[in-house]
Amino acid sequence: MRALSAPGAPIPLFACAAADLPPAQAWPQTLVLVADLSTLAISDGSAWVRQDTGAVI
C-alpha cells in the first residue's frame, strides 16, 4: 500500500476493452483505461463511470 500513498514514479493503469471490464462491484474506487473507448473509467461500486461524459459503461 505504501507504493500507492507515495509513488516514486507514474503507475501504469489497467487497460481493457469495455466488454472485458471486470465487475465494478469487485473494484470500488478503481481507475481503469477503457482502451476501445479511449477514456478513463472509475468504479463507483456498482458501475463503471466514464470520466469524459459521466455516463455508465
Secondary structure as UniProt FT lines:
FT   HELIX           2..5
FT   STRAND          15..16
FT   HELIX           18..20
FT   HELIX           24..26
FT   TURN            28..29
FT   STRAND          31..34
FT   HELIX           35..37
FT   STRAND          39..43
FT   STRAND          48..50
FT   TURN            51..53
//
